[in-house]
Amino acid sequence: MDKKEQDVRDLIRQEGRRGRRPIDLGAQRERREKLTALRKLLEIGTEADFVKAVRAFGLREGSPEFLASLEIWRGYRS
């Protein structure tokens, strides 16, 4: 999907919500991009490579998010 199509879809979604609480399209887009990147990280073969990639992604080793990601990866790989 190209940028123009995504912008049109976002605009339609925004207009459809008129009169209700506004949605933060930027935050939704950022969350979608992060989830896509994390899905790709799940395909990494070794735990050491996964840990390196997650650190590069911006999660600090030992943080709750890091530990949750590692637990999800271990469950996915087993």
C-alpha positions as CSV (number, residue, x, y, z in Angstrom):
1,M,0.0,0.0,0.0
2,D,1.5,3.3,-1.0
3,K,1.6,6.5,1.1
4,K,-1.3,8.2,-0.7
5,E,-3.6,5.2,-0.2
6,Q,-2.7,5.1,3.5
7,D,-3.4,8.8,3.9
8,V,-6.8,8.4,2.2
9,R,-7.7,5.5,4.5
10,D,-6.6,7.5,7.5
11,L,-8.7,10.5,6.4
12,I,-11.8,8.2,5.9
13,R,-11.3,6.7,9.3
14,Q,-10.9,10.1,10.9
15,E,-14.0,11.5,9.1
16,G,-16.1,8.4,10.1
17,R,-15.4,9.2,13.7
18,R,-16.6,12.8,13.5
19,G,-18.4,13.7,16.6
20,R,-16.7,11.1,18.7
21,R,-13.4,11.3,20.6
22,P,-10.6,12.0,18.1
23,I,-8.0,9.3,17.4
24,D,-4.3,9.9,17.3
25,L,-3.3,8.7,13.8
26,G,0.3,9.3,14.3
27,A,0.4,7.1,17.4
28,Q,-1.6,4.4,15.6
29,R,0.8,4.5,12.7
30,E,3.9,4.3,15.0
31,R,2.4,1.4,16.9
32,R,1.7,-0.5,13.6
33,E,5.3,0.1,12.5
34,K,6.7,-1.1,15.8
35,L,4.5,-4.3,15.7
36,T,5.7,-5.0,12.1
37,A,9.3,-4.6,13.1
38,L,8.8,-6.8,16.2
39,R,7.1,-9.5,14.0
40,K,10.3,-9.5,11.9
41,L,12.4,-9.9,15.0
42,L,10.5,-13.1,15.9
43,E,12.0,-14.7,12.8
44,I,15.6,-14.4,14.1
45,G,17.1,-17.8,14.6
46,T,19.3,-17.6,17.8
47,E,18.6,-16.0,21.1
48,A,21.9,-14.1,21.0
49,D,21.0,-12.6,17.7
50,F,17.5,-11.8,18.9
51,V,18.9,-10.0,22.0
52,K,21.2,-7.9,19.8
53,A,18.4,-7.0,17.5
54,V,16.0,-6.1,20.4
55,R,18.8,-3.9,21.9
56,A,19.3,-2.2,18.6
57,F,15.5,-1.7,18.4
58,G,15.8,0.4,21.6
59,L,14.8,-1.8,24.5
60,R,17.1,-1.8,27.5
61,E,18.3,-5.2,28.6
62,G,16.4,-6.1,31.8
63,S,13.5,-3.7,31.2
64,P,10.0,-5.2,31.5
65,E,9.5,-4.8,27.7
66,F,12.8,-6.5,27.0
67,L,12.0,-9.4,29.2
68,A,8.5,-9.7,27.8
69,S,9.9,-9.7,24.2
70,L,12.4,-12.4,25.1
71,E,9.6,-14.5,26.7
72,I,7.5,-14.2,23.6
73,W,10.4,-15.0,21.4
74,R,11.2,-18.1,23.4
75,G,7.6,-19.2,23.2
76,Y,7.4,-18.6,19.5
77,R,10.7,-20.5,18.8
78,S,9.8,-23.6,20.9
